Amino acid sequence: MSRPIRVLLVEDSPHDAALLLLELRRGGYEPLSERVETRAAMSAALDRQAWDVIIADYVLPGFSGPKALELLQQKGLDLPFIIVSGHIDEDTAVKSMKAGAHDYVMKDRLTRLVPAIEREMQEAEVRQARRRSEGEFAREQKFRHTIEDSIPSGISAIDGEGRLTYVNPAFCEMVGWKEAELLGAKPPFVFWAPEAEESLQAALALTLAGKSPANGFELRFQHCTGRRFDVLVLLRPIHDANGGATGWLASATDITERKQAEQRLRVQYEVARVLSEASSLQAAATKILEIIGESMGWEAGALWRAAPNAAELHCVEVWHEGPNSLEKFEAASRQMILAKGLGLPGRVLAEGKPVWFADMPTGKDMPRAKIAIQEGLHGACGFPIRLGTEVLGVIELFSHQIREPEKNLMHWMASIGSQVGQFMERELAQESLRRAHGELEQRVRERTGDLMAANANLETAVASLETAKRERERLEHELLEITEKERRRIGLDLHDDLGQKLAGVALMMKGLEVGLTKKKLPEAADAQRISGLISQAIDHASGLARNLTLGDLENENLPSALEDLAANVKHLFAISCKFKSEGAIQALDRNTITQFYKITQEAVTNAVKHGKAREVGIHLTQKPDRLVLTVRNNGLPFPSMIDKSKGMGLRIMNYRANVIGASLDVSPKRPHGTIVTCCLPTPGKLAKNGDGTPSPSPRVATVKLR
């Protein structure tokens, strides 16, 4: 059976071309051929389809075999190219072979043609397979390198002797050394921190022995700049074809931030523990500086306390590593009183924020700088001890190294400063309390026995008044709680009892209506109207139940809460209810907002239920010295204004106003309706006593009925 073959003939003689095709058929091929004589025709044929072999005459008019070979090479095609000529010498044939022709056959020896074609086609297949393999290998290599380059972790490989054989770009970036500087190196490596060399050697020994832990090692590396950082190193063996371990592949992940966060959390806990156990800042200062310094890598530190006028600083304590290593600096610090802006602590006090020097500057405003530099201190930073916006003192730290600012450390030290500031506040309060107690005892000792007895009686009376006041406040709160529980209970009764019964009646009425309609009785229309009235009653009862059970405050912003209440009233009762707010309403605590809301809710409910009002207005006004809530309606007067023996709702409003120290006023609105006004003094706008001290308003609500 003939084998198909695609042959491109570069031949000017049709007869010679026919002989070539005949020889191919004799060799068992069925050729599909095309004959071309020019460069353009050959180029078009190559672009038009794929060919298995090209047979070219050496000499053609205006074209030639070498030029045909050149065109084939320019197009980047690897096809068997065989020159067939009737008159070509051996030197010319060799020259053609060197140029890229695969074989040459004399026209008078065409028996060599088929074997040459078969051989070259097989070699072409081998070359194509090799190119495919090389392409796949190149793609795999590129893919592998792309993965390795994109991995954020540092990847390295060591052989059985511990020698570095591979590092990826992320590893080089992590340690700061170039690949050429790392490859071939043996332990100790340049990126090992000298102080951690013992633990690093132990980890390498375990690795080479095949005993590295599955969860890896936490080790300390150093950057080429000397900066230390912590890494988690995971190791996996590299096996040869026989399964033996020829080396180890290691991935290193920078865990410095995690370790620092853990360490700072421990430091905060230790500082809090020291402060909780200390009797004074003086007693706690040394331990605090030691904990911070040793944990964060500082060699010395000092704690300064600001004077009451915050104009100068006094040294509380100085700490440093090692005995007598900074004698002059310590002595200078303890003796100095630094004014605001003077020295590192003075700058912190003046600016109210951290100050960091990578290398301590010298100058007139840095009185201890020369002594510090003489004793080997360079890097320095200071952090304010704060209580809110007030700076109570300064913590300063020093290093023998030039140390660049660390933003995360500065933020963290702010929290330490707040911890110490809160302790200082407690210490000041305790000192004031002790001083006041001592002064009181001195005055008491100077009094006569009768005055002491009178004072004791007065204290008993005050205690009784305080007890009575607390009891009254407790009863008021209990009354409010009972009222709220009763309101919810009634709402639930309406919903669960009356609502269900009405629903049952509605269902039965609907059945009756359907039955009457089917019988075409005239009573069906009445039944339909009754069913509608029952539905209205159900809706009304449901609305009342929602108003009683779901009317609780949900918004912690008073204007928004009152606006929601107005919308709810308008929806439930189908009346006009508008809310208006004037002025910038000051921030209020949750209890005050709740009581204002409940007073408004009670006033609106009374207006709708008892006053039969069709219009209600809620007005909240912030004045310079007070917050005023006004609820107006156009209905009948409140029942309590007609018969003062009644009016539980008004009493509840009175209790609520009393809880927050507000006044309550209920007066008639002309010609119809009622005005409820609740007035709360604004904090900071209170009256003054005779000695100029604030005199807070008594927390007693007054109700005026007019």
Number of C-alpha atoms within 10 A of each C-alpha: 6 12 11 13 15 17 20 23 22 28 26 19 13 11 10 17 20 11 13 20 19 14 17 22 16 13 16 13 18 18 19 13 16 15 19 19 20 18 16 11 13 20 15 11 16 16 10 9 8 13 18 18 22 20 26 28 29 24 20 15 9 9 17 20 23 20 15 23 19 15 17 19 14 9 11 9 12 14 21 23 25 26 26 27 22 14 12 17 10 10 9 11 19 13 12 20 17 10 13 16 21 18 21 24 20 17 19 11 11 15 15 15 22 18 12 17 21 14 13 19 17 13 15 17 13 12 13 14 12 12 12 12 12 12 12 12 12 12 12 12 12 12 12 12 14 11 11 17 16 12 15 18 21 23 23 22 21 23 19 15 11 19 17 21 18 18 22 20 19 20 23 19 14 21 21 15 16 14 16 11 10 19 16 14 15 15 15 15 15 17 19 19 21 14 10 13 17 11 14 22 14 10 20 17 14 13 20 18 10 15 11 18 12 9 10 18 18 19 20 22 26 19 18 14 9 12 11 16 19 20 22 18 21 19 21 17 20 16 12 10 6 6 8 10 16 13 23 22 19 21 21 24 19 20 17 15 12 11 15 17 15 12 14 19 13 14 19 20 12 16 22 17 12 17 22 12 10 14 11 16 18 12 15 18 23 18 17 26 25 21 17 22 21 14 14 15 13 23 21 26 25 25 27 26 21 24 14 9 6 16 14 21 24 20 21 18 22 22 20 22 14 9 7 9 13 20 13 14 20 21 11 15 21 15 10 13 17 24 20 19 17 19 19 30 32 25 23 26 31 18 13 17 17 22 19 21 17 16 19 21 15 14 10 9 16 18 17 19 20 16 16 20 17 12 15 15 22 20 23 26 25 26 29 31 33 24 18 10 8 13 23 25 29 30 27 23 25 26 21 18 16 15 19 13 15 10 9 11 13 17 12 14 20 16 16 22 21 18 18 26 22 17 19 21 14 13 15 13 12 12 13 12 12 12 12 12 12 12 12 12 12 11 10 14 11 11 12 10 11 9 12 14 11 12 14 12 12 12 12 12 12 12 12 12 12 12 12 12 12 12 12 12 15 12 13 18 15 12 15 17 12 12 15 16 14 14 17 19 15 17 23 19 14 22 22 13 13 18 20 14 14 18 16 12 15 20 15 13 18 17 14 17 22 15 13 18 16 10 11 11 11 10 13 18 14 12 19 18 12 16 21 15 13 18 17 12 17 21 15 15 18 20 19 19 24 17 20 21 20 13 17 15 17 11 14 15 16 23 20 14 19 26 16 16 23 22 15 15 21 17 13 15 17 11 14 16 22 17 18 14 17 12 11 9 15 11 10 13 11 12 13 18 20 22 20 23 22 21 25 23 21 16 26 25 18 22 26 21 12 14 20 16 23 16 18 25 17 22 17 21 18 17 14 11 14 16 19 19 21 20 22 23 28 22 22 18 23 24 17 16 18 12 9 11 9 13 15 13 18 23 13 18 25 22 25 27 26 21 18 19 20 25 21 26 17 22 18 19 16 9 8 13 21 25 21 25 22 24 19 21 20 16 12 10 13 15 14 11 10 8 6 8 10 13 12 15 13 9 13 15 21 16 19 12 14 9
